[in-house]
Amino acid sequence: MTAGLWEHWLLPGVWITIQLTLYSAAFALVVAFGIGMARTSRLRIVRFLTGAYVEIFRGTSALVLMFWLAFVMPLAFGWQLFPMWAAVLAIGLNYGAYGSEIVRGAIASVAPAQREAAIALSFTPAQRMRRVILPQAIPEMIPPFNNLLIEVLKATALVSAVNVADITFAAQLSRLATGESAQIYSIILVLYFVLAFVLTRLMRLLERRAKANIGQAPAEGSLVTRKLLGKQETEQSRNIVVGGGAQ
């Protein structure tokens, strides 16, 4: 493979893939929190509408949705989206539906005693969510969000179908120009692995920081040490609500 292919096709393709991953992940995160928190609402109509959203977008193909946004919507409604933004919208809507279930499950996993203590301290529902529930739920969301982020990265390979010049699109052009399929696609596999590895390390760092913010520490070392840490975490979690009320 020549230096020209790297400079003009593959490296720009890597940058496009990074942008697609960041934009799609950010949009999916907003959708996930909005829909996931709405699914815990006391209003049945809100739970019904958000549940319908999850079932629709979780049950449809991101690629077909991308085609619909890029090619059908301009004809049907006269709204033309740039292919890149059509791809971001399709990936964000699709994977945001999966992410909303992560948010809903993490919120539901917070101990009922924490909610009851917050009610006893006369916290409003918004204060309970912001000061008590979310600080404990977010560390539980990060590991499954890590997996979802890697899936978003891999889903960006679909955008080559709507002529967005990502890594996969650049690889196809390089293969047609050189005929070196094995070498080019092996390089692309390595590039995706490197990007996924970097994202995983960043998410693990974020997980440790989120746990440190609520007084949790990674369970490392001997069994006795892990048991002592577990007892400390239990005592600290009992004081979270009291500490939140003092703010």
C-alpha positions in Angstrom: 0.0 0.0 0.0 1.4 3.4 -1.0 1.8 6.5 1.2 -0.7 8.3 -1.0 -3.5 5.9 -0.1 -2.8 6.5 3.6 -2.6 10.3 3.2 -5.6 10.8 0.9 -8.0 8.0 1.8 -7.3 5.9 4.9 -6.2 8.6 7.4 -9.1 10.9 6.5 -11.4 7.9 6.7 -10.1 7.3 10.3 -11.0 10.9 11.2 -14.5 10.6 9.7 -15.0 7.4 11.7 -13.9 9.0 14.9 -16.3 12.0 14.3 -19.2 9.6 13.5 -18.6 7.6 16.6 -18.4 10.7 18.9 -21.5 12.4 17.3 -23.5 9.2 17.2 -22.6 8.3 20.8 -23.4 11.8 22.1 -26.8 11.7 20.4 -27.5 8.2 21.6 -26.6 9.2 25.1 -29.1 12.0 25.1 -31.8 9.7 23.7 -30.9 7.0 26.2 -31.1 9.3 29.3 -34.3 11.0 28.0 -36.2 7.9 27.2 -34.7 5.8 30.0 -35.7 8.3 32.7 -39.1 8.9 31.1 -39.8 5.1 31.2 -39.7 5.4 35.1 -42.5 8.0 35.0 -45.7 7.5 37.0 -47.7 8.6 34.0 -48.9 5.6 32.0 -49.1 7.5 28.7 -45.4 8.5 29.1 -44.4 4.9 29.8 -46.4 3.7 26.8 -45.0 6.2 24.3 -41.4 5.7 25.4 -41.9 1.9 25.4 -43.2 2.2 21.9 -40.2 4.1 20.9 -37.9 1.5 22.3 -39.7 -1.4 20.6 -39.8 0.4 17.2 -36.2 1.5 17.0 -34.8 -1.6 18.7 -36.6 -3.8 16.3 -35.6 -1.9 13.1 -32.4 -2.0 11.1 -30.0 0.9 11.5 -28.9 0.5 7.9 -32.5 0.6 6.5 -33.2 3.6 8.7 -30.1 5.2 7.3 -31.3 4.6 3.8 -34.7 6.0 4.7 -33.3 9.2 6.1 -30.9 9.7 3.3 -33.0 8.7 0.3 -36.7 8.5 1.2 -37.2 11.5 3.5 -36.1 14.0 0.8 -38.6 12.6 -1.7 -41.4 12.2 0.8 -41.0 15.4 2.8 -38.6 17.5 0.9 -36.0 17.5 3.8 -32.5 16.8 2.6 -29.9 15.7 5.2 -26.2 15.5 4.5 -25.3 11.7 4.4 -23.1 12.1 7.5 -25.9 13.6 9.6 -28.4 11.1 8.3 -26.0 8.4 9.5 -25.6 10.0 12.9 -29.3 10.3 13.3 -30.0 6.7 12.3 -27.3 5.3 14.6 -28.2 7.6 17.5 -31.9 6.7 17.3 -31.2 3.0 17.0 -28.6 2.6 19.7 -30.3 5.2 22.0 -33.2 2.7 22.3 -30.8 0.1 23.6 -29.1 2.6 25.9 -32.5 3.7 27.4 -32.9 0.1 28.7 -29.5 0.4 30.4 -30.5 3.7 32.0 -33.9 2.3 33.1 -32.3 -0.8 34.6 -29.6 1.1 36.5 -32.2 3.5 38.0 -34.3 0.6 39.0 -31.3 -1.1 40.7 -30.9 1.7 43.2 -32.0 0.3 46.6 -35.5 1.4 47.7 -34.2 2.4 51.0 -32.3 5.2 49.3 -35.4 6.6 47.7 -37.3 6.3 51.0 -34.6 8.2 52.9 -34.6 10.9 50.3 -38.4 11.2 50.6 -38.0 11.4 54.4 -35.6 14.3 53.9 -38.3 16.1 51.8 -36.4 16.0 48.6 -38.4 16.8 45.5 -38.5 14.1 42.7 -36.0 16.1 40.8 -33.7 16.4 43.8 -34.0 12.7 44.5 -33.0 11.9 40.9 -30.1 14.3 40.8 -28.6 13.9 44.3 -29.5 10.3 45.2 -30.5 8.0 42.4 -28.3 9.1 39.4 -25.0 9.3 41.4 -25.5 5.7 42.4 -27.0 4.5 39.0 -24.4 6.1 36.7 -21.5 3.8 37.8 -23.7 0.8 37.1 -24.4 2.2 33.6 -20.9 2.6 32.5 -19.8 -1.0 31.8 -22.9 -1.8 29.6 -22.5 1.7 28.0 -18.9 0.7 27.2 -20.2 -2.3 25.2 -22.8 -0.1 23.5 -20.1 2.4 22.5 -18.1 -0.3 20.9 -21.2 -1.4 19.0 -21.7 2.2 17.8 -18.1 2.3 16.6 -18.6 -0.9 14.6 -22.0 0.4 13.3 -20.2 3.4 11.7 -19.0 0.9 9.0 -22.6 1.0 7.7 -22.2 4.6 6.6 -20.2 3.6 3.6 -23.5 2.4 2.1 -24.7 6.1 1.9 -21.3 7.3 0.5 -19.8 8.7 3.7 -16.0 8.4 3.4 -15.2 6.5 6.6 -12.6 3.8 7.1 -14.7 1.1 5.3 -15.4 3.4 2.3 -11.7 4.2 2.1 -10.8 0.6 2.2 -13.2 -0.2 -0.6 -11.6 2.5 -2.8 -8.1 1.3 -1.9 -9.0 -2.3 -2.7 -10.3 -1.2 -6.1 -7.2 0.9 -6.8 -4.7 -1.7 -5.8 -6.4 -5.1 -5.8 -4.8 -5.9 -2.4 -7.9 -7.1 -0.5 -6.1 -9.2 2.2 -3.6 -6.5 3.2 -6.1 -3.6 3.1 -8.9 -5.3 5.1 -6.4 -6.7 7.6 -5.2 -3.1 8.2 -8.8 -2.0 8.6 -9.5 -4.7 11.2 -6.5 -3.5 13.2 -7.6 0.1 13.0 -11.0 -0.8 14.4 -9.4 -2.8 17.1 -7.1 0.1 18.1 -10.1 2.5 18.2 -12.2 0.1 20.3 -9.3 -0.5 22.7 -8.8 3.2 23.3 -12.5 3.7 23.9 -12.5 0.8 26.4 -9.6 2.2 28.4 -11.3 5.6 28.5 -14.6 4.2 29.7 -12.8 2.2 32.4 -11.1 5.3 33.6 -14.5 7.1 33.6 -16.0 4.2 35.6 -13.3 4.4 38.3 -13.8 8.1 38.6 -17.6 7.8 38.8 -17.3 5.2 41.6 -14.7 7.3 43.4 -17.2 10.2 43.4 -19.6 8.1 45.5 -17.0 6.6 47.7 -16.5 3.3 46.0 -13.1 1.8 45.3 -12.1 -1.0 42.8 -12.1 -4.4 44.5 -8.5 -5.4 44.0 -6.1 -7.3 46.2 -6.8 -10.2 48.5 -10.1 -11.6 49.5 -9.9 -10.0 53.0 -9.1 -6.7 51.4 -12.2 -7.0 49.1 -14.4 -7.8 52.0 -13.1 -4.8 54.0 -13.7 -2.6 50.9 -17.2 -4.0 50.5 -18.0 -3.2 54.2 -16.7 0.4 53.7 -18.8 0.8 50.5 -21.9 -0.3 52.4 -21.3 2.2 55.2 -20.5 5.0 52.7 -23.6 4.3 50.6 -25.8 4.6 53.7 -24.4 8.1 54.2 -24.9 9.3 50.6 -28.4 10.6 51.2 -27.4 12.4 54.4 -24.4 13.9 52.6 -26.6 15.0 49.7 -29.1 16.7 52.0 -26.3 18.7 53.6 -25.4 20.3 50.3 
